[in-house]
Amino acid sequence: MANTPVRVFEVSGTHFEMGVQHGQQAVSLRAHILTAMEARFAQLAADGADESFEALVTKTAQLLHTVDPATIDLMRGLAAGLDIPFELLLRYNLVAFLRDALTTRPAPSEGCTTWAAAGAATRSGQPILAKNRDYNLEHLPLQVVVRAEPAAGYRYTYVTSAGSPGVFVAGLNEAGLALVDTHVSTPDVGPGLPTYALSMHILEEHHSVRSALAYLQHTPRLGRNNLLLADAGGDVALFELGHRHSAIVEADNGLLVNANHFCSPTMQHWFVDTNPPPLRGNSRQRCDTVRALLEPARGQIDLPLARQIMAHHGGPLDSICRHPLLQADTSTISATIFFPAERRLHFCHGQPCAGQYQVFGYN
């Protein structure tokens, strides 16, 4: 998979205006978006979506209209810019998260590997936050970087998929707060804000990890994700995010590693490994691999090492840069490395073993 420069969208204004601008800049990708929508709806039918699932989608949409009008406005603008019916686009972006309610049959999970290092663990003493995005290859041409300047709040830069609202992958704001997410298969899902909405609000409204954690604890959550956060002051933490349950995991001497499972005593029994048997356990093995690469480098962790880790190849269960997996058209389609204190991120569009990064930031 050859690396090419990523498309960059510039959006500003109200949430509706930012949605319209996103949609207008994504018009050339409209056919890809429609194909991705058809694939998602077909997968949902194969998963056995029934009346109870449809009721869950309806209840979640109603909650968003009541609790989170900003995300609804953003999605209305996006639908207008793309000339796609709003209700159809809303459904597309909700069922991607709510289908965890149907996690009963084995299916390769969409992975991701993330880690953070801070304080004495890094060469500069400044925090580093990194994520490899593992996703269906059909989303590679849809992957974009968006530079947002909202009418109110912090400016922020984020990675997402064209046609999807909010912050779907990772982002950094001008205050130096950065976040990355990972999918965790769990039955603990329900009506609440999906992670892409939570992440948007965090980057627009918060400047520190502790402020973001307080927001996450007191906001209705859909569930099924982890959020790893780092700020310019060097604070890092992981929020394990369920609908009814949650937990905060702190760094171990400046290091935090995360993938696609819950690990806290509160949350670990809410994780369901839906991978087929040959791929079971890969989330924990990837975490073990990253720790094994980071621990000997304590005090020397820097950008070259971060890029080396993101490009690491191993076996089917412990590769960090993952090529198409068994029984799935899933692969690493990007790497993002954040330097929150410098308000800067390095982004690789495609597999990080190709090593071509673009730099985005704020002065």
Secondary structure, DSSP 8 states (H G I E B T S, - for coil): ------EEEEEEESHHHHHHHHHHHTGGGHHHHHHHHHHHHHHHHHHT--HHHHHHHHHHHHHHHHH-HHHHHHHHHHHHHHT--HHHHHHHHHHHHHGGGGTTS------EEEEEE-GGGBSSSS-EEEEEEEEEGGGTTTEEEEEEEESSS--EEEEEETT--S-SSEEEETTS-EEEEEE---S---SSB-HHHHHHHHHHH--SHHHHHHHHHTS-B---EEEEEE-TTS-EEEEEE-SS-EEEEE-BTTEEEE-SS--STTTGGG----S-GGGTTHHHHHHHHHHHHHGGGTT-B-HHHHHHHHT---STTT-SS--S-TTS-EEEEEEEEEEGGGTEEEEEES-GGG---EEEE--
